[in-house]
Amino acid sequence: MRIKMVAGNWKMNKNLQEGIALATELKEALQQNAPKCAVVIGTPFIHLASVAQIIKDSPIRLAAENCADKVSGAYTGEVSAEMVRSTGAEYCILGHSERRAYYHEDYDILKEKVLLALQNGLKPIFCIGEVKEEREAGKQNEVVRAQLEGSVFNLNAEEWKNITLAYEPVWAIGTGLTATPAQAQEMHAYIRSLIAEKYGKQAAEDTTILYGGSCNAKNAAELFANPDVDGGLIGGASLKAPDFCTIIAAR
Ligand code: 13P
């Protein structure tokens, strides 16, 4: 049985004190209302060690939003997968469209990052999704297939077990334009069929595929009602504990 999950991606929001306050609020809220799914929060690097302490006796798991494509050494400003893991983080968001678009992370860079994350005991939450023009041209399947083939379908079956996917149509991120439940289901089923082709039916059944892109407290339930939508990767709505808790409760 695959894991159902709601994951937050804080992006570049919250200073350290605000981040600690948000993690504390979320932990306390989930003590009142125990989640029925896995809960992960993805925070900026500088928050990781502090947030790890706050959530250590809670069901919340921790993710970084990125890691370096190099092992260690003279790469000023970079943070390695090993460093991320040493904070207590268990997951690493990789391939986010903002990293692809603004920091030019291509298939090969992402392939390296995924391998380094896995080698260091981190579970990648690997993001894929098409931009608006690609959807309008009917190319979304092609794009998503290329993203998978370019960066994660090189993994072996054992490695694949540690992968969580997030389908995030770029046109839906931060825009208030959510994919309809039918659009999400159609793409998630397609992604699962690609996994089945590559790793077999059981592996496809066991892979968690999250939806991301303007998923919020109001629309989460109808998105999660789809058989192939295993949860959400939540941006803006993960920055408010009550909203994030409503989304968790919808899963
Ligand atoms: P929003 O929920 O703010 O649209 O962001 C989604 C996202 O990019 C999560 O990684």
Boltz pocket constraint, residues with backbone or C-beta under 6 A from the ligand:
constraints:
  - pocket:
      binder: B
      contacts: [[A, 9], [A, 96], [A, 168], [A, 172], [A, 173], [A, 174], [A, 175], [A, 176], [A, 212], [A, 213], [A, 214], [A, 215], [A, 233], [A, 234], [A, 235], [A, 236], [A, 237]]
      max_distance: 6.0
